[in-house]
Amino acid sequence: MPWLSRFGTRLCCCSEPTMTPQTITLLFAVVLGAMVLSLALEEQLHAKKSLITGVFAVISLLLAAMIGGILPFGPVTLPGHGHHQVDLPVFIPAVDWGVITIILGSSMFIDVVSRSGIFTWTAIRLTRMSGGDPLKLLTYYAGLTVVFSALLNNVTAMIIVGSLTAVSLAKLGKKELLLGFLLTEGLLTNIGGLLTLISSVPNIILGNMAGIEFVKFFLVAGPYTVVATAVTIGMAIKLFGITPLSTGAEKQAAAELVATFDENDGIDSPLFFNISWLLLGGFILTIATTSWLPGVSELGMGFVAMAFAVIALIRFRHDVDKNYAALDWDLLFFFIYLFVVINVAEHAGVLHKLGDGIGALMALGDVTGGAALLVAAALASAVTDNVPLAAVLGKILSAQGVPTDSHFWWACIFGANLGGNFTPIGSASTVVAVSVMHKHGLKISFVGFVKKALPFAVAHVVLATGYVLIFLR
Amino acid sequence: MHKLDEFESLFRSAVKDVFNYAAPDLKRVLIVSDLPGAETEALQKRVEHFLRTIDESHDLIWQAIGLADWVSVEGLLQKVQSLAPDLIVTYRHLGDPHTDVPHTLGSAVDVLTQATSTPVLLLPPPQREDFDQLLTGTHKVMVVTDHITGDDGLVNWGVHFTNKQGTLYLAHVEDDTELERYLEVIDKLRSLDSNAARKDLPEKLLSIPREYIGTIADVLAKHQIEETVVPLVVLGHALGYYKRLMTENDIDLLVLNTKDAQQQAMHAMAHALAVEIRHAPLLLL
């Protein structure tokens, strides 16, 4: 996103952190900290993320405007010949619209395409292929979670696989396995979320800031994802006592039960179903090759996502408003307000101060520093939202001029994604996993979740640390 | 968690109820009459002929209770219970002096249908002039219910009482008045989409039984049963629709559930059907 990078650079240049009095920096550090804390307590506050960040965006802007000298008010100079200037409210260029369009476009595209039934068809097909055997079912659902998390987003993946798990285990009379299945799937959404550049928001933010291309990201994250998935499945089998069916009668009974699933039930239009496969393939291919496609490379991945969303919407041309209404506006406004808060904090010198702390970690050296950064990012991500974390870390690493191929970027990417596996509030998908558990009468406390998830989360972080230090340093 | 509900609904919808074929546990048939011995025997012969399809496949043991065997309804009940039949065959107004009284089945039949859990094959009174014509065979059998999906037991009784190569009508009527009442409530709820409910609810209510009935023919074919299965799934007024179907299709036997899970007494629709459809034999389960 060269356009946005230029904006970012321009705005950064306008504010000189060293010129900001310490008290002002401290004030905005408190605002940023309060927002992060409020996001961590989202459930207790009974407030949506977008509202929390919205309130703090309003407070930040008002404070900055009243104090004066912090924000770069005035016309914005557009890139290109003539240096054309436009009047924009100060909070408009504060937002990373490249990230927003990727999230908006891909959410809309995936939502429309999912209405064709391709994802549910795949999920049910795998259920039937398992023959109702719990071990095969866990393996298939685990793989499905990882792939869906990579292609869709981790929340949608968890919703699809989690709801199917609840229905299929109930049908098989194996509800006692539900907790183990859901927990494993919840954890795997964050593993799958590592697979591609657009699989999770931290990837989009950090990947874009670092300038990592889609294919490069996939090639680096892929091997780790495969190994971490296999380890997670193995641990789940052991810890949750998931065993295969042993007798022929058991196998036949289970196979008959899963045979009652009809994968074609959710397909309203076979034509749209087939077209959706092509669209999905085209979307992945185009996203993967965006940086190499003439013209498209200039427009960026946000354009690709939006363009595919528009093409897919042709199927529902008479009622596109319903598709717009189905978008996760809470998530979108959360990001928009978040970028505003972080932008103000950046101009107030807060990120510069935080950067000193990160710099101290990196100064520990390639090995210790990389490991410390990964673990610190994971721990921070465990208790609060990984999106502001990624945004702050990204800004700090960019400001410190950390090169694209540095393993510090990967330490942040792995840490921000994997930290979500430590607690039930660590990521949106684990929140969904717990919601599915509660919906089906499985009571699990915060501590109960941590106890069950801890061995997995530790294994994931240890594996990631080893991987980053051995292969990416 | 709107999306979660959406996907759970989708997956629940993908799980289809499939018909499971199983022969009803039927061995001992008891004829209960208030006729003298010879007439009871004649009645038994008539019923054996009527149920010849089942007799061939189940090798039935026939027993009969006639005029001399019981004096009171309580005594009859005790006698029936001691014989423990799998099927009771009797007729309307058993033990009543008047056989042409509408709106009732007679006190003895009421007790037999409500105080025992044994299925009752209820015939028209033998005094009817057309009695023999009404019991020629079970070539056309109609199963009626307001909830056929998953009710393998009801369907299996229908299958077994239908002649080889006969026609089994499976009628499922969703009560339109009741549905409208629910839709009117939905219209008043802000949390539910009225338009979606008006479009999707009737559609789903009918597609679920249609899909279930769709599996029956396949399962029967696998068991080399050559009956023709005719689905009759509609939204409407059950009693009027069943009466019309009886006439239009010249049905030989009507099969219906009569008991709710919560009670032994015959439920309202079963009782209404039993008293309104007076000319046809009814298998009351």
Interface residues (C-beta under 8 A of the other chain):
Chain A: T120 A123 I124 T156 I159 I160 G162 S163 L164 A166 V167 S168 K171 A259 T260 F261 D262 E263 D265 G266 V432 S435 V436 K439
Chain B: M1 K3 L4 F7 E8 L10 F11 R12 S13 A14 V15 K16 D17 V18
